[in-house]
Amino acid sequence: MHINGWSDYMKKFLSTGISLMVATVVMAGCGMQDTPAESNKQASTATEMPQSITTEMPVMKTGMLSGDGKEISEGKVEIKDGKIMLSDFKTSKGPDLHIYLTKGKDVTMGKSLGKIDLKQTEQSFDLTGVDPAEYDTVLIYCDKAHVIFGSASLS
C-alpha cells in the first residue's frame, strides 16, 4: 500500500469507528432513558396508597335511650361518621336539657355535646375533638335541675 491508499483506509476506519461510537452512545442513552421512567412508574405504583384508606376509622356504637325515674327520654342513639345521632327521640320537658357522653352515669366526668331540642325527633351532634371510644353511655341531662332524663348504654 502506498501513502494515498493508507490514508484512504485510515479515513474510512476512523469515520466508521466514530460512527459506531456515536450510535452506541445514542442507543445507550435511549435505553437508559426508558429504564428509569419505567422503574419510577413501577415504584410509584407500588407505593401509592388506595384513597379509601383513612388514618381514622369511624367508631360505630349504638344504644337505646330509656328513662330511670319520673323524667323520661327515649329513642335510638347511634355514633358514626363523627356524629352522635338521635332518632325517634322523645323526652319529658325540662328547662335545660343537654346530651352528654359519659363513663357510666357520671356527668361530672362526661362531655357535653350540646343542648337538646325538645320538639325534634331526629337530632345530631358533632363529635369533633371527642374520642367516642373513651365513653360507654349517652345521657340526656338537665343542667339546671341536675337530673338524668334518660340514658343509653353504648355497644
GUZARO-523693 format. One record per residue: residue number from 0; residue in one letter; x, y, z of N, C-alpha, C in turn. Coordinates in steps of 0.02 Angstrom, whole numbers, always signed. Example, Ala and Ser with C-alpha at 12.3 -4.5 7.8 and 13.67 -1.06 7.14 Angstrom:
% GUZARO-523693
<node seq="0" type="A" n_east="+660" n_north="-284" n_up="+390" ca_east="+615" ca_north="-225" ca_up="+390" c_east="+660" c_north="-165" c_up="+390"/>
<node seq="1" type="S" n_east="+642" n_north="-112" n_up="+354" ca_east="+684" ca_north="-53" ca_up="+357" c_east="+645" c_north="+2" c_up="+394"/>
//
This chain:
% GUZARO-523693
<node seq="0" type="M" n_east="+42" n_north="-59" n_up="+0" ca_east="+0" ca_north="+0" ca_up="+0" c_east="+44" c_north="+62" c_up="+0"/>
<node seq="1" type="H" n_east="+22" n_north="+106" n_up="-37" ca_east="+61" ca_north="+168" ca_up="-35" c_east="+25" c_north="+218" c_up="+10"/>
<node seq="2" type="I" n_east="+52" n_north="+276" n_up="+16" ca_east="+29" ca_north="+325" ca_up="+65" c_east="-43" c_north="+347" c_up="+51"/>
<node seq="3" type="N" n_east="-61" n_north="+357" n_up="-12" ca_east="-130" ca_north="+377" ca_up="-27" c_east="-178" c_north="+322" c_up="-9"/>
<node seq="4" type="G" n_east="-162" n_north="+260" n_up="-21" ca_east="-204" ca_north="+204" ca_up="-4" c_east="-213" c_north="+197" c_up="+72"/>
<node seq="5" type="W" n_east="-157" n_north="+206" n_up="+106" ca_east="-158" ca_north="+202" ca_up="+180" c_east="-200" c_north="+259" c_up="+208"/>
<node seq="6" type="S" n_east="-195" n_north="+316" n_up="+182" ca_east="-232" ca_north="+374" ca_up="+205" c_east="-307" c_north="+364" c_up="+195"/>
<node seq="7" type="D" n_east="-327" n_north="+337" n_up="+137" ca_east="-398" ca_north="+323" ca_up="+124" c_east="-424" c_north="+270" c_up="+172"/>
<node seq="8" type="Y" n_east="-383" n_north="+219" n_up="+185" ca_east="-401" ca_north="+165" ca_up="+231" c_east="-413" c_north="+192" c_up="+301"/>
<node seq="9" type="M" n_east="-369" n_north="+236" n_up="+325" ca_east="-375" ca_north="+265" ca_up="+392" c_east="-437" c_north="+310" c_up="+397"/>
<node seq="10" type="K" n_east="-451" n_north="+347" n_up="+345" ca_east="-510" ca_north="+391" ca_up="+346" c_east="-573" c_north="+349" c_up="+353"/>
<node seq="11" type="K" n_east="-577" n_north="+295" n_up="+313" ca_east="-636" ca_north="+251" ca_up="+317" c_east="-641" c_north="+217" c_up="+386"/>
<node seq="12" type="F" n_east="-583" n_north="+194" n_up="+411" ca_east="-581" ca_north="+161" ca_up="+476" c_east="-604" c_north="+208" c_up="+531"/>
<node seq="13" type="L" n_east="-576" n_north="+268" n_up="+532" ca_east="-594" ca_north="+316" ca_up="+584" c_east="-666" c_north="+339" c_up="+579"/>
<node seq="14" type="S" n_east="-689" n_north="+353" n_up="+519" ca_east="-759" ca_north="+376" ca_up="+512" c_east="-807" c_north="+320" c_up="+531"/>
<node seq="15" type="T" n_east="-792" n_north="+259" n_up="+515" ca_east="-834" ca_north="+202" ca_up="+534" c_east="-833" c_north="+193" c_up="+610"/>
<node seq="16" type="G" n_east="-773" n_north="+198" n_up="+639" ca_east="-766" ca_north="+190" ca_up="+712" c_east="-803" c_north="+245" c_up="+750"/>
<node seq="17" type="I" n_east="-795" n_north="+307" n_up="+726" ca_east="-829" ca_north="+363" ca_up="+759" c_east="-905" c_north="+355" c_up="+751"/>
<node seq="18" type="S" n_east="-927" n_north="+335" n_up="+693" ca_east="-999" ca_north="+325" ca_up="+682" c_east="-1027" c_north="+271" c_up="+729"/>
<node seq="19" type="L" n_east="-989" n_north="+217" n_up="+738" ca_east="-1010" ca_north="+164" ca_up="+783" c_east="-1013" c_north="+188" c_up="+855"/>
<node seq="20" type="M" n_east="-964" n_north="+228" n_up="+876" ca_east="-964" ca_north="+254" ca_up="+945" c_east="-1023" c_north="+301" c_up="+956"/>
<node seq="21" type="V" n_east="-1037" n_north="+345" n_up="+909" ca_east="-1093" ca_north="+390" ca_up="+915" c_east="-1158" c_north="+351" c_up="+919"/>
<node seq="22" type="A" n_east="-1165" n_north="+301" n_up="+875" ca_east="-1226" ca_north="+259" ca_up="+875" c_east="-1233" c_north="+223" c_up="+942"/>
<node seq="23" type="T" n_east="-1178" n_north="+198" n_up="+969" ca_east="-1180" ca_north="+162" ca_up="+1033" c_east="-1202" c_north="+209" c_up="+1089"/>
<node seq="24" type="V" n_east="-1173" n_north="+269" n_up="+1091" ca_east="-1191" ca_north="+317" ca_up="+1143" c_east="-1265" c_north="+337" c_up="+1137"/>
<node seq="25" type="V" n_east="-1288" n_north="+349" n_up="+1077" ca_east="-1358" ca_north="+368" ca_up="+1067" c_east="-1404" c_north="+311" c_up="+1089"/>
<node seq="26" type="M" n_east="-1388" n_north="+250" n_up="+1069" ca_east="-1430" ca_north="+193" ca_up="+1087" c_east="-1429" c_north="+181" c_up="+1162"/>
<node seq="27" type="A" n_east="-1370" n_north="+187" n_up="+1192" ca_east="-1365" ca_north="+177" ca_up="+1264" c_east="-1405" c_north="+231" c_up="+1300"/>
<node seq="28" type="G" n_east="-1400" n_north="+292" n_up="+1276" ca_east="-1437" ca_north="+347" ca_up="+1306" c_east="-1512" c_north="+335" c_up="+1301"/>
<node seq="29" type="C" n_east="-1535" n_north="+312" n_up="+1245" ca_east="-1607" ca_north="+298" ca_up="+1237" c_east="-1628" c_north="+241" c_up="+1283"/>
<node seq="30" type="G" n_east="-1588" n_north="+190" n_up="+1287" ca_east="-1604" ca_north="+133" ca_up="+1330" c_east="-1605" c_north="+153" c_up="+1403"/>
<node seq="31" type="M" n_east="-1558" n_north="+194" n_up="+1423" ca_east="-1555" ca_north="+215" ca_up="+1493" c_east="-1613" c_north="+263" c_up="+1509"/>
<node seq="32" type="Q" n_east="-1634" n_north="+302" n_up="+1461" ca_east="-1688" ca_north="+349" ca_up="+1473" c_east="-1754" c_north="+312" c_up="+1485"/>
<node seq="33" type="D" n_east="-1765" n_north="+257" n_up="+1450" ca_east="-1827" ca_north="+219" ca_up="+1459" c_east="-1828" c_north="+182" c_up="+1525"/>
<node seq="34" type="T" n_east="-1771" n_north="+155" n_up="+1545" ca_east="-1769" ca_north="+113" ca_up="+1605" c_east="-1789" c_north="+151" c_up="+1668"/>
<node seq="35" type="P" n_east="-1760" n_north="+210" n_up="+1684" ca_east="-1781" ca_north="+243" ca_up="+1746" c_east="-1855" c_north="+263" c_up="+1745"/>
<node seq="36" type="A" n_east="-1880" n_north="+284" n_up="+1689" ca_east="-1950" ca_north="+304" ca_up="+1686" c_east="-1995" c_north="+245" c_up="+1702"/>
<node seq="37" type="E" n_east="-1977" n_north="+186" n_up="+1674" ca_east="-2017" ca_north="+127" ca_up="+1689" c_east="-2010" c_north="+108" c_up="+1762"/>
<node seq="38" type="S" n_east="-1949" n_north="+111" n_up="+1789" ca_east="-1940" ca_north="+91" ca_up="+1859" c_east="-1973" c_north="+142" c_up="+1905"/>
<node seq="39" type="N" n_east="-1971" n_north="+207" n_up="+1888" ca_east="-2006" ca_north="+257" ca_up="+1929" c_east="-2081" c_north="+245" c_up="+1927"/>
<node seq="40" type="K" n_east="-2106" n_north="+228" n_up="+1868" ca_east="-2177" ca_north="+214" ca_up="+1862" c_east="-2196" c_north="+154" c_up="+1906"/>
<node seq="41" type="Q" n_east="-2154" n_north="+101" n_up="+1904" ca_east="-2167" ca_north="+42" ca_up="+1944" c_east="-2161" c_north="+59" c_up="+2018"/>
<node seq="42" type="A" n_east="-2111" n_north="+99" n_up="+2036" ca_east="-2101" ca_north="+117" ca_up="+2106" c_east="-2160" c_north="+158" c_up="+2132"/>
<node seq="43" type="S" n_east="-2183" n_north="+206" n_up="+2093" ca_east="-2238" ca_north="+247" ca_up="+2116" c_east="-2302" c_north="+207" c_up="+2120"/>
<node seq="44" type="T" n_east="-2311" n_north="+160" n_up="+2075" ca_east="-2370" ca_north="+117" ca_up="+2077" c_east="-2369" c_north="+74" c_up="+2139"/>
<node seq="45" type="A" n_east="-2311" n_north="+49" n_up="+2156" ca_east="-2306" ca_north="+4" ca_up="+2214" c_east="-2316" c_north="+42" c_up="+2279"/>
<node seq="46" type="T" n_east="-2299" n_north="+107" n_up="+2282" ca_east="-2304" ca_north="+143" ca_up="+2345" c_east="-2368" c_north="+184" c_up="+2352"/>
<node seq="47" type="E" n_east="-2409" n_north="+187" n_up="+2300" ca_east="-2470" ca_north="+226" ca_up="+2305" c_east="-2519" c_north="+192" c_up="+2353"/>
<node seq="48" type="M" n_east="-2551" n_north="+233" n_up="+2395" ca_east="-2599" ca_north="+207" ca_up="+2443" c_east="-2669" c_north="+215" c_up="+2413"/>
<node seq="49" type="P" n_east="-2712" n_north="+166" n_up="+2422" ca_east="-2781" ca_north="+175" ca_up="+2399" c_east="-2813" c_north="+234" c_up="+2434"/>
<node seq="50" type="Q" n_east="-2854" n_north="+272" n_up="+2399" ca_east="-2884" ca_north="+331" ca_up="+2428" c_east="-2937" c_north="+313" c_up="+2480"/>
<node seq="51" type="S" n_east="-2962" n_north="+253" n_up="+2480" ca_east="-3015" ca_north="+235" ca_up="+2527" c_east="-2988" c_north="+224" c_up="+2597"/>
<node seq="52" type="I" n_east="-2923" n_north="+216" n_up="+2605" ca_east="-2895" ca_north="+206" ca_up="+2672" c_east="-2887" c_north="+273" c_up="+2706"/>
<node seq="53" type="T" n_east="-2910" n_north="+279" n_up="+2767" ca_east="-2903" ca_north="+341" ca_up="+2805" c_east="-2863" c_north="+326" c_up="+2868"/>
<node seq="54" type="T" n_east="-2839" n_north="+379" n_up="+2899" ca_east="-2800" ca_north="+369" ca_up="+2960" c_east="-2845" c_north="+354" c_up="+3019"/>
<node seq="55" type="E" n_east="-2905" n_north="+378" n_up="+3018" ca_east="-2951" ca_north="+365" ca_up="+3072" c_east="-3008" c_north="+322" c_up="+3047"/>
<node seq="56" type="M" n_east="-3021" n_north="+269" n_up="+3082" ca_east="-3078" ca_north="+227" ca_up="+3065" c_east="-3137" c_north="+251" c_up="+3106"/>
<node seq="57" type="P" n_east="-3196" n_north="+255" n_up="+3076" ca_east="-3254" ca_north="+278" ca_up="+3113" c_east="-3273" c_north="+228" c_up="+3167"/>
<node seq="58" type="V" n_east="-3288" n_north="+255" n_up="+3226" ca_east="-3312" ca_north="+213" ca_up="+3281" c_east="-3387" c_north="+210" c_up="+3273"/>
<node seq="59" type="M" n_east="-3415" n_north="+151" n_up="+3277" ca_east="-3487" ca_north="+146" ca_up="+3272" c_east="-3513" c_north="+112" c_up="+3336"/>
<node seq="60" type="K" n_east="-3555" n_north="+149" n_up="+3371" ca_east="-3586" ca_north="+122" ca_up="+3431" c_east="-3660" c_north="+139" c_up="+3427"/>
<node seq="61" type="T" n_east="-3700" n_north="+97" n_up="+3459" ca_east="-3772" ca_north="+110" ca_up="+3461" c_east="-3799" c_north="+96" c_up="+3531"/>
<node seq="62" type="G" n_east="-3858" n_north="+122" n_up="+3545" ca_east="-3891" ca_north="+110" ca_up="+3608" c_east="-3963" c_north="+135" c_up="+3604"/>
<node seq="63" type="M" n_east="-4002" n_north="+117" n_up="+3655" ca_east="-4072" ca_north="+140" ca_up="+3659" c_east="-4080" c_north="+180" c_up="+3723"/>
<node seq="64" type="L" n_east="-4106" n_north="+241" n_up="+3715" ca_east="-4119" ca_north="+284" ca_up="+3772" c_east="-4180" c_north="+260" c_up="+3810"/>
<node seq="65" type="S" n_east="-4176" n_north="+262" n_up="+3876" ca_east="-4234" ca_north="+248" ca_up="+3919" c_east="-4226" c_north="+289" c_up="+3983"/>
<node seq="66" type="G" n_east="-4283" n_north="+305" n_up="+4013" ca_east="-4282" ca_north="+345" ca_up="+4075" c_east="-4282" c_north="+300" c_up="+4136"/>
<node seq="67" type="D" n_east="-4254" n_north="+326" n_up="+4190" ca_east="-4249" ca_north="+288" ca_up="+4251" c_east="-4301" c_north="+309" c_up="+4304"/>
<node seq="68" type="G" n_east="-4324" n_north="+369" n_up="+4299" ca_east="-4368" ca_north="+393" ca_up="+4352" c_east="-4430" c_north="+426" c_up="+4323"/>
<node seq="69" type="K" n_east="-4450" n_north="+479" n_up="+4355" ca_east="-4510" ca_north="+515" ca_up="+4336" c_east="-4501" c_north="+551" c_up="+4269"/>
<node seq="70" type="E" n_east="-4440" n_north="+575" n_up="+4254" ca_east="-4425" ca_north="+609" ca_up="+4191" c_east="-4399" c_north="+556" c_up="+4142"/>
<node seq="71" type="I" n_east="-4425" n_north="+557" n_up="+4081" ca_east="-4408" ca_north="+504" ca_up="+4033" c_east="-4385" c_north="+532" c_up="+3966"/>
<node seq="72" type="S" n_east="-4332" n_north="+503" n_up="+3940" ca_east="-4310" ca_north="+514" ca_up="+3871" c_east="-4305" c_north="+446" c_up="+3839"/>
<node seq="73" type="E" n_east="-4324" n_north="+441" n_up="+3776" ca_east="-4318" ca_north="+377" ca_up="+3740" c_east="-4303" c_north="+390" c_up="+3666"/>
<node seq="74" type="G" n_east="-4275" n_north="+338" n_up="+3635" ca_east="-4257" ca_north="+342" ca_up="+3564" c_east="-4193" c_north="+303" c_up="+3552"/>
<node seq="75" type="K" n_east="-4173" n_north="+304" n_up="+3489" ca_east="-4113" ca_north="+268" ca_up="+3469" c_east="-4054" c_north="+316" c_up="+3466"/>
<node seq="76" type="V" n_east="-3995" n_north="+292" n_up="+3489" ca_east="-3933" ca_north="+330" ca_up="+3487" c_east="-3885" c_north="+293" c_up="+3441"/>
<node seq="77" type="E" n_east="-3853" n_north="+330" n_up="+3396" ca_east="-3805" ca_north="+299" ca_up="+3351" c_east="-3745" c_north="+346" c_up="+3343"/>
<node seq="78" type="I" n_east="-3685" n_north="+317" n_up="+3350" ca_east="-3624" ca_north="+356" ca_up="+3339" c_east="-3591" c_north="+329" c_up="+3276"/>
<node seq="79" type="K" n_east="-3584" n_north="+374" n_up="+3227" ca_east="-3547" ca_north="+356" ca_up="+3166" c_east="-3531" c_north="+419" c_up="+3127"/>
<node seq="80" type="D" n_east="-3480" n_north="+415" n_up="+3085" ca_east="-3460" ca_north="+470" ca_up="+3043" c_east="-3446" c_north="+535" c_up="+3081"/>
<node seq="81" type="G" n_east="-3420" n_north="+528" n_up="+3142" ca_east="-3402" ca_north="+587" ca_up="+3181" c_east="-3460" c_north="+624" c_up="+3211"/>
<node seq="82" type="K" n_east="-3517" n_north="+591" n_up="+3217" ca_east="-3576" ca_north="+623" ca_up="+3246" c_east="-3613" c_north="+574" c_up="+3291"/>
<node seq="83" type="I" n_east="-3650" n_north="+602" n_up="+3339" ca_east="-3696" ca_north="+562" ca_up="+3378" c_east="-3766" c_north="+582" c_up="+3355"/>
<node seq="84" type="M" n_east="-3806" n_north="+532" n_up="+3337" ca_east="-3872" ca_north="+545" ca_up="+3309" c_east="-3926" c_north="+515" c_up="+3353"/>
<node seq="85" type="L" n_east="-3978" n_north="+554" n_up="+3364" ca_east="-4037" ca_north="+531" ca_up="+3399" c_east="-4092" c_north="+522" c_up="+3348"/>
<node seq="86" type="S" n_east="-4127" n_north="+466" n_up="+3351" ca_east="-4184" ca_north="+456" ca_up="+3306" c_east="-4243" c_north="+428" c_up="+3346"/>
<node seq="87" type="D" n_east="-4303" n_north="+442" n_up="+3323" ca_east="-4365" ca_north="+425" ca_up="+3359" c_east="-4360" c_north="+451" c_up="+3431"/>
<node seq="88" type="F" n_east="-4333" n_north="+510" n_up="+3438" ca_east="-4319" ca_north="+539" ca_up="+3504" c_east="-4380" c_north="+573" c_up="+3534"/>
<node seq="89" type="K" n_east="-4394" n_north="+558" n_up="+3597" ca_east="-4446" ca_north="+591" ca_up="+3637" c_east="-4418" c_north="+602" c_up="+3707"/>
<node seq="90" type="T" n_east="-4439" n_north="+656" n_up="+3738" ca_east="-4417" ca_north="+668" ca_up="+3806" c_east="-4470" c_north="+707" c_up="+3845"/>
<node seq="91" type="S" n_east="-4468" n_north="+699" n_up="+3911" ca_east="-4508" ca_north="+742" ca_up="+3954" c_east="-4480" c_north="+812" c_up="+3949"/>
<node seq="92" type="K" n_east="-4522" n_north="+861" n_up="+3963" ca_east="-4499" ca_north="+931" ca_up="+3960" c_east="-4454" c_north="+946" c_up="+4019"/>
<node seq="93" type="G" n_east="-4402" n_north="+984" n_up="+4003" ca_east="-4355" ca_north="+1006" ca_up="+4054" c_east="-4328" c_north="+1074" c_up="+4034"/>
<node seq="94" type="P" n_east="-4305" n_north="+1114" n_up="+4082" ca_east="-4285" ca_north="+1182" ca_up="+4067" c_east="-4217" c_north="+1189" c_up="+4030"/>
<node seq="95" type="D" n_east="-4174" n_north="+1141" n_up="+4037" ca_east="-4106" ca_north="+1149" ca_up="+4010" c_east="-4074" c_north="+1081" c_up="+3994"/>
<node seq="96" type="L" n_east="-4105" n_north="+1044" n_up="+3947" ca_east="-4082" ca_north="+977" ca_up="+3932" c_east="-4023" c_north="+977" c_up="+3883"/>
<node seq="97" type="H" n_east="-3973" n_north="+937" n_up="+3901" ca_east="-3912" ca_north="+930" ca_up="+3860" c_east="-3898" c_north="+856" c_up="+3849"/>
<node seq="98" type="I" n_east="-3859" n_north="+842" n_up="+3797" ca_east="-3837" ca_north="+773" ca_up="+3785" c_east="-3764" c_north="+768" c_up="+3805"/>
<node seq="99" type="Y" n_east="-3747" n_north="+714" n_up="+3841" ca_east="-3680" ca_north="+702" ca_up="+3866" c_east="-3655" c_north="+633" c_up="+3845"/>
<node seq="100" type="L" n_east="-3591" n_north="+627" n_up="+3832" ca_east="-3556" ca_north="+563" ca_up="+3828" c_east="-3521" c_north="+553" c_up="+3895"/>
<node seq="101" type="T" n_east="-3532" n_north="+496" n_up="+3926" ca_east="-3503" ca_north="+484" ca_up="+3993" c_east="-3477" c_north="+413" c_up="+3999"/>
<node seq="102" type="K" n_east="-3442" n_north="+402" n_up="+4055" ca_east="-3425" ca_north="+334" ca_up="+4076" c_east="-3473" c_north="+318" c_up="+4132"/>
<node seq="103" type="G" n_east="-3516" n_north="+270" n_up="+4120" ca_east="-3569" ca_north="+258" ca_up="+4168" c_east="-3616" c_north="+317" c_up="+4167"/>
<node seq="104" type="K" n_east="-3642" n_north="+336" n_up="+4225" ca_east="-3689" ca_north="+392" ca_up="+4228" c_east="-3659" c_north="+452" c_up="+4265"/>
<node seq="105" type="D" n_east="-3592" n_north="+457" n_up="+4265" ca_east="-3558" ca_north="+512" ca_up="+4299" c_east="-3551" c_north="+573" c_up="+4252"/>
<node seq="106" type="V" n_east="-3598" n_north="+620" n_up="+4258" ca_east="-3599" ca_north="+679" ca_up="+4215" c_east="-3537" c_north="+722" c_up="+4226"/>
<node seq="107" type="T" n_east="-3511" n_north="+724" n_up="+4287" ca_east="-3453" ca_north="+767" ca_up="+4301" c_east="-3391" c_north="+748" c_up="+4261"/>
<node seq="108" type="M" n_east="-3386" n_north="+685" n_up="+4242" ca_east="-3328" ca_north="+662" ca_up="+4203" c_east="-3346" c_north="+655" c_up="+4129"/>
<node seq="109" type="G" n_east="-3407" n_north="+678" n_up="+4110" ca_east="-3430" ca_north="+671" ca_up="+4041" c_east="-3414" c_north="+731" c_up="+3998"/>
<node seq="110" type="K" n_east="-3436" n_north="+726" n_up="+3937" ca_east="-3425" ca_north="+779" ca_up="+3887" c_east="-3493" c_north="+803" c_up="+3862"/>
<node seq="111" type="S" n_east="-3510" n_north="+867" n_up="+3874" ca_east="-3572" ca_north="+895" ca_up="+3849" c_east="-3565" c_north="+907" c_up="+3774"/>
<node seq="112" type="L" n_east="-3614" n_north="+884" n_up="+3735" ca_east="-3612" ca_north="+891" ca_up="+3662" c_east="-3659" c_north="+944" c_up="+3636"/>
<node seq="113" type="G" n_east="-3704" n_north="+968" n_up="+3678" ca_east="-3749" ca_north="+1020" ca_up="+3655" c_east="-3817" c_north="+1016" c_up="+3688"/>
<node seq="114" type="K" n_east="-3857" n_north="+1067" n_up="+3672" ca_east="-3924" ca_north="+1073" ca_up="+3700" c_east="-3973" c_north="+1032" c_up="+3657"/>
<node seq="115" type="I" n_east="-4019" n_north="+998" n_up="+3691" ca_east="-4071" ca_north="+957" ca_up="+3659" c_east="-4128" c_north="+1002" c_up="+3636"/>
<node seq="116" type="D" n_east="-4154" n_north="+989" n_up="+3576" ca_east="-4215" ca_north="+1021" ca_up="+3552" c_east="-4273" c_north="+975" c_up="+3570"/>
<node seq="117" type="L" n_east="-4317" n_north="+998" n_up="+3614" ca_east="-4371" ca_north="+956" ca_up="+3640" c_east="-4420" c_north="+934" c_up="+3586"/>
<node seq="118" type="K" n_east="-4425" n_north="+971" n_up="+3531" ca_east="-4475" ca_north="+957" ca_up="+3480" c_east="-4449" c_north="+915" c_up="+3421"/>
<node seq="119" type="Q" n_east="-4385" n_north="+905" n_up="+3415" ca_east="-4356" ca_north="+870" ca_up="+3358" c_east="-4347" c_north="+795" c_up="+3374"/>
<node seq="120" type="T" n_east="-4375" n_north="+752" n_up="+3332" ca_east="-4367" ca_north="+680" ca_up="+3342" c_east="-4301" c_north="+654" c_up="+3313"/>
<node seq="121" type="E" n_east="-4272" n_north="+692" n_up="+3266" ca_east="-4207" ca_north="+674" ca_up="+3236" c_east="-4159" c_north="+732" c_up="+3251"/>
<node seq="122" type="Q" n_east="-4103" n_north="+716" n_up="+3284" ca_east="-4053" ca_north="+767" ca_up="+3301" c_east="-3984" c_north="+737" c_up="+3295"/>
<node seq="123" type="S" n_east="-3935" n_north="+779" n_up="+3278" ca_east="-3866" ca_north="+754" ca_up="+3276" c_east="-3820" c_north="+806" c_up="+3308"/>
<node seq="124" type="F" n_east="-3766" n_north="+781" n_up="+3336" ca_east="-3717" ca_north="+823" ca_up="+3372" c_east="-3647" c_north="+804" c_up="+3349"/>
<node seq="125" type="D" n_east="-3607" n_north="+854" n_up="+3335" ca_east="-3539" ca_north="+844" ca_up="+3309" c_east="-3492" c_north="+818" c_up="+3364"/>
<node seq="126" type="L" n_east="-3449" n_north="+771" n_up="+3346" ca_east="-3402" ca_north="+742" ca_up="+3394" c_east="-3330" c_north="+764" c_up="+3382"/>
<node seq="127" type="T" n_east="-3320" n_north="+820" n_up="+3346" ca_east="-3252" ca_north="+844" ca_up="+3333" c_east="-3215" c_north="+854" c_up="+3399"/>
<node seq="128" type="G" n_east="-3156" n_north="+825" n_up="+3404" ca_east="-3115" ca_north="+832" ca_up="+3464" c_east="-3134" c_north="+784" c_up="+3520"/>
<node seq="129" type="V" n_east="-3182" n_north="+740" n_up="+3508" ca_east="-3205" ca_north="+692" ca_up="+3558" c_east="-3190" c_north="+622" c_up="+3532"/>
<node seq="130" type="D" n_east="-3161" n_north="+580" n_up="+3576" ca_east="-3149" ca_north="+510" ca_up="+3558" c_east="-3205" c_north="+467" c_up="+3587"/>
<node seq="131" type="P" n_east="-3252" n_north="+446" n_up="+3546" ca_east="-3309" ca_north="+407" ca_up="+3571" c_east="-3288" c_north="+342" c_up="+3605"/>
<node seq="132" type="A" n_east="-3229" n_north="+316" n_up="+3588" ca_east="-3206" ca_north="+253" ca_up="+3618" c_east="-3194" c_north="+261" c_up="+3694"/>
<node seq="133" type="E" n_east="-3186" n_north="+323" n_up="+3718" ca_east="-3174" ca_north="+334" ca_up="+3789" c_east="-3238" c_north="+333" c_up="+3831"/>
<node seq="134" type="Y" n_east="-3295" n_north="+328" n_up="+3799" ca_east="-3359" ca_north="+333" ca_up="+3834" c_east="-3403" c_north="+272" c_up="+3819"/>
<node seq="135" type="D" n_east="-3448" n_north="+257" n_up="+3867" ca_east="-3492" ca_north="+199" ca_up="+3858" c_east="-3566" c_north="+214" c_up="+3867"/>
<node seq="136" type="T" n_east="-3582" n_north="+278" n_up="+3881" ca_east="-3651" ca_north="+296" ca_up="+3896" c_east="-3668" c_north="+364" c_up="+3866"/>
<node seq="137" type="V" n_east="-3730" n_north="+371" n_up="+3844" ca_east="-3757" ca_north="+436" ca_up="+3824" c_east="-3810" c_north="+454" c_up="+3875"/>
<node seq="138" type="L" n_east="-3807" n_north="+516" n_up="+3899" ca_east="-3857" ca_north="+540" ca_up="+3947" c_east="-3894" c_north="+600" c_up="+3919"/>
<node seq="139" type="I" n_east="-3958" n_north="+604" n_up="+3933" ca_east="-3997" ca_north="+665" ca_up="+3924" c_east="-4004" c_north="+693" c_up="+3995"/>
<node seq="140" type="Y" n_east="-3976" n_north="+752" n_up="+4005" ca_east="-3967" ca_north="+778" ca_up="+4073" c_east="-3991" c_north="+850" c_up="+4077"/>
<node seq="141" type="C" n_east="-4027" n_north="+866" n_up="+4130" ca_east="-4049" ca_north="+935" ca_up="+4142" c_east="-3995" c_north="+970" c_up="+4184"/>
<node seq="142" type="D" n_east="-3960" n_north="+1016" n_up="+4151" ca_east="-3906" ca_north="+1052" ca_up="+4186" c_east="-3933" c_north="+1095" c_up="+4244"/>
<node seq="143" type="K" n_east="-3993" n_north="+1123" n_up="+4236" ca_east="-4021" ca_north="+1167" ca_up="+4287" c_east="-4044" c_north="+1128" c_up="+4349"/>
<node seq="144" type="A" n_east="-4080" n_north="+1073" n_up="+4339" ca_east="-4107" ca_north="+1034" ca_up="+4395" c_east="-4060" c_north="+978" c_up="+4418"/>
<node seq="145" type="H" n_east="-4007" n_north="+965" n_up="+4380" ca_east="-3959" ca_north="+910" ca_up="+4394" c_east="-3995" c_north="+842" c_up="+4398"/>
<node seq="146" type="V" n_east="-4034" n_north="+828" n_up="+4346" ca_east="-4073" ca_north="+766" ca_up="+4343" c_east="-4060" c_north="+732" c_up="+4276"/>
<node seq="147" type="I" n_east="-4051" n_north="+665" n_up="+4279" ca_east="-4044" ca_north="+625" ca_up="+4218" c_east="-4114" c_north="+609" c_up="+4193"/>
<node seq="148" type="F" n_east="-4128" n_north="+627" n_up="+4130" ca_east="-4193" ca_north="+613" ca_up="+4099" c_east="-4192" c_north="+547" c_up="+4062"/>
<node seq="149" type="G" n_east="-4133" n_north="+525" n_up="+4040" ca_east="-4128" ca_north="+462" ca_up="+4005" c_east="-4056" c_north="+443" c_up="+3994"/>
<node seq="150" type="S" n_east="-4045" n_north="+378" n_up="+3985" ca_east="-3977" ca_north="+353" ca_up="+3972" c_east="-3979" c_north="+297" c_up="+3921"/>
<node seq="151" type="A" n_east="-3923" n_north="+289" n_up="+3887" ca_east="-3916" ca_north="+234" ca_up="+3839" c_east="-3846" c_north="+205" c_up="+3846"/>
<node seq="152" type="S" n_east="-3843" n_north="+141" n_up="+3860" ca_east="-3778" ca_north="+106" ca_up="+3861" c_east="-3758" c_north="+94" c_up="+3789"/>
<node seq="153" type="L" n_east="-3696" n_north="+109" n_up="+3772" ca_east="-3672" ca_north="+102" ca_up="+3703" c_east="-3634" c_north="+37" c_up="+3694"/>
<node seq="154" type="S" n_east="-3646" n_north="+5" n_up="+3638" ca_east="-3608" ca_north="-55" ca_up="+3622" c_east="-3594" c_north="-57" c_up="+3548"/>
//
